[in-house]
Amino acid sequence: MSGCNNQNITPDYHLPLSGNSNHWQVSGYEMSITPEEFKIDNGTISFKNERRTDSFSFNTHAIINGTDETIHHKSVTAMTASITEESTGGIESVVFKNNNGEPITLEDVNEVYMIVSWRDIQSEKNINERITLYSKSDNEQSSE
């Protein structure tokens, strides 16, 4: 006997995230969205063009249903050497809910971006840069 199951099945989403700014490159970062968890991990952030810093931090944001959420952050300080590349680390967090109270899907995520803040050793200034890691509008244009 075969039957039809009318349950709504929410698929799992695994989104590779990468991007560049003038001084930084992010690669291998991944976001996973399931009905049970929201996870972001596995990335590498690298200083480009042979530049160096002795400290930096980043905040990763996702714009979910029009609301800007900080989904991951990390700070790094070098004790003896300068930093040129670092693992992003990762985090599992609560499941974000959409406007109907259901777990979000990739459709609810408009953008993912990272703000990197660091001290430039050469200029001795604190600098911030934004790196776009995912944009729904860019993905929609590229699939047309």
C-alpha positions in Angstrom: 0.0 0.0 0.0 1.4 3.3 -0.9 0.2 6.6 0.5 0.8 10.2 0.3 2.3 12.0 3.2 1.1 15.6 3.4 3.7 16.7 6.0 5.6 19.8 5.0 9.3 18.8 4.7 11.7 21.6 5.2 14.9 21.0 3.2 18.4 21.5 4.6 20.4 24.4 3.0 24.2 24.5 2.8 25.5 27.7 1.4 29.2 28.3 0.6 30.3 31.9 1.5 33.2 33.7 0.1 34.2 37.3 -0.7 36.9 39.9 -0.9 37.5 43.5 0.2 40.5 45.7 -0.5 42.6 44.1 2.2 40.8 40.8 3.1 39.7 37.5 1.5 37.2 35.0 3.0 37.1 31.5 1.7 35.6 28.1 2.7 33.1 29.7 5.0 29.8 27.8 5.1 26.3 28.4 6.4 23.9 25.5 7.1 20.2 26.0 7.8 18.1 23.1 8.9 14.8 23.0 10.9 16.9 22.0 13.9 19.9 24.3 13.8 21.6 27.3 12.2 25.4 26.8 11.8 28.2 28.8 10.3 31.8 27.5 10.2 34.9 26.2 8.3 36.2 29.4 6.8 39.5 31.1 6.5 40.1 34.9 6.5 43.3 36.1 5.0 45.1 39.4 4.8 45.8 40.2 1.1 48.8 41.9 -0.5 51.3 40.8 2.0 49.9 43.2 4.6 50.0 42.4 8.3 48.2 43.2 11.5 48.7 42.3 15.1 44.9 42.3 15.9 41.6 42.1 14.1 38.0 41.1 14.7 35.0 40.3 12.5 31.3 40.3 12.9 29.3 38.2 10.4 25.7 39.5 9.8 22.8 38.0 8.0 19.8 40.0 6.8 16.9 37.7 7.6 13.4 38.8 6.6 14.7 42.4 6.5 16.3 42.2 10.0 20.1 42.5 10.4 21.3 39.8 12.8 24.8 39.3 14.0 25.4 35.5 13.5 29.1 35.1 14.3 32.0 37.1 15.7 35.6 36.5 16.5 38.6 38.6 17.8 42.3 37.7 17.4 45.3 39.3 18.9 48.9 38.1 18.1 51.2 37.9 21.1 54.5 37.6 19.2 53.9 37.7 15.5 51.6 39.4 13.0 48.5 37.8 11.6 48.2 37.0 7.9 45.6 34.2 8.0 43.2 32.8 10.5 40.4 30.2 10.8 37.0 31.8 11.2 36.0 29.2 13.7 32.3 28.5 13.9 29.1 28.6 15.8 25.8 26.7 16.1 23.0 28.9 17.2 19.3 28.9 17.8 17.1 28.4 14.8 15.9 31.7 13.4 12.1 31.9 12.7 10.4 33.5 9.8 7.4 35.9 10.2 5.1 32.8 10.4 7.1 31.3 13.4 8.6 28.5 11.2 12.3 27.8 10.8 13.8 30.0 8.1 14.9 28.7 4.8 17.4 30.2 2.3 14.5 32.2 0.8 14.4 34.2 4.0 18.1 35.2 3.8 18.6 38.3 1.8 22.3 38.9 2.4 25.3 37.7 4.4 28.2 40.1 5.0 31.2 40.5 7.3 32.6 43.6 8.9 36.4 43.2 9.5 38.1 45.7 11.9 41.8 45.7 12.4 44.8 47.8 13.3 47.0 48.6 10.3 50.6 48.2 11.5 52.0 50.5 8.8 49.6 53.5 9.3 48.8 52.7 13.0 45.2 53.3 12.3 42.1 51.3 13.0 40.3 50.3 9.8 36.9 48.7 9.0 36.0 46.9 5.8 32.8 45.2 4.6 32.9 41.9 2.7 29.7 40.7 1.0 29.6 36.9 1.3 26.1 36.2 -0.2 23.5 38.4 -1.8 20.1 37.0 -2.9 19.8 39.7 -5.6 23.3 38.7 -7.1 22.3 35.0 -7.1 19.0 35.7 -8.7 20.7 37.8 -11.5 23.3 35.1 -12.1 20.6 32.4 -12.5 18.6 34.2 -15.1 
